[in-house]
Amino acid sequence: MTEIRPGKLTDYPQLVAYDEFIGDRRQDFQAGGITVADQDGQIAVAYMHIESAAFLGWPLLARIRVHPEHRRCGLGLRLVEAAMHDARHPRLYATSEQSNIPMQTLLGRAGARP
């Protein structure tokens, strides 16, 4: 079973375990910008970070990461879909390097338009 929920500061150690580039996200947790996915009793096996006004004043999907042992299970898609249906984000932007085929595919599956 998968649960998508707002991230809590207590999730941070779990996220650091699989994202060495996470940096200091305390303010993002406090501002409600981190959303996590729990799966089958395991806490925060995936997360996304949305910056509320980073793209011309609109929300930007800035980061999405999935623990290596939980990839290819649809968690990234569930997170993106949750963000797209979040009333706080009437419009949501995302960027990706052209060479990042997995992210391009994920965004396409979620219904994002170029």
C-alpha positions in Angstrom: 0.0 0.0 0.0 1.3 3.5 -0.9 0.5 6.7 1.0 1.3 10.1 -0.3 1.6 12.7 2.5 3.2 15.9 3.5 6.8 15.5 4.5 7.8 15.9 8.2 11.2 17.0 9.4 11.5 13.6 11.0 11.6 12.1 7.4 14.8 13.9 6.6 17.2 11.2 7.8 15.5 8.7 5.5 15.7 11.0 2.5 19.4 11.7 3.1 20.0 7.9 3.0 19.2 7.8 -0.7 19.8 11.4 -1.9 23.3 12.6 -1.1 22.6 15.9 -2.9 19.5 16.8 -0.9 21.1 19.6 1.0 19.4 21.4 3.9 15.7 21.2 3.4 14.4 22.2 6.9 12.8 25.4 5.5 11.2 23.4 2.7 9.7 21.0 5.2 8.4 23.9 7.3 6.9 25.6 4.3 5.1 22.5 3.2 7.2 22.0 0.0 8.2 18.4 0.6 5.8 15.6 -0.1 6.8 12.0 0.6 5.6 8.5 -0.4 5.4 5.7 2.2 5.1 2.2 0.8 4.3 -1.1 2.5 5.2 0.2 6.0 8.5 1.8 4.8 8.6 5.5 5.5 9.6 8.2 2.9 10.9 5.9 0.2 10.3 8.7 -2.4 9.8 12.4 -2.2 9.3 15.6 -4.2 10.1 19.2 -3.5 7.9 21.9 -4.9 9.1 25.5 -4.8 5.9 27.6 -4.4 6.8 30.5 -6.6 10.0 29.6 -8.3 9.0 29.8 -12.0 7.7 33.3 -12.9 5.7 33.3 -9.7 4.2 29.8 -10.2 5.0 26.5 -8.4 7.9 24.5 -9.8 8.5 20.8 -9.3 12.1 21.2 -8.3 13.1 17.7 -7.3 11.8 14.2 -7.3 13.7 11.2 -5.9 12.9 7.6 -5.4 14.9 5.2 -3.3 16.8 2.8 -5.6 15.0 -0.3 -4.2 11.6 1.3 -4.9 12.1 2.5 -8.4 10.0 1.4 -11.3 7.0 0.9 -9.0 5.0 4.0 -10.0 6.0 6.1 -6.9 7.3 9.0 -9.0 4.1 9.0 -11.0 2.0 9.0 -7.8 3.9 11.9 -6.4 3.6 14.0 -9.7 -0.2 13.2 -9.9 -0.7 14.2 -6.3 1.1 17.6 -7.0 -1.0 18.1 -10.2 -4.2 17.6 -8.2 -3.2 19.7 -5.2 -5.4 22.8 -4.9 -2.4 24.8 -3.8 -1.0 24.4 -7.3 -3.6 25.7 -9.9 -0.7 25.5 -12.4 2.5 23.5 -11.9 5.7 23.7 -13.9 8.6 21.2 -14.2 11.8 21.3 -16.1 14.1 18.5 -17.1 17.3 18.1 -19.1 16.5 16.8 -22.6 18.8 13.9 -21.9 16.8 12.9 -18.7 14.6 10.4 -20.5 13.1 8.8 -17.3 11.9 12.2 -16.1 10.6 13.1 -19.6 8.7 9.8 -19.7 7.3 10.3 -16.1 6.0 13.7 -16.9 4.4 12.5 -20.1 2.7 9.7 -18.3 1.4 12.2 -15.8 -0.2 14.2 -18.6 2.3 17.1 -18.6 2.5 19.1 -21.8 5.7 20.6 -23.2 
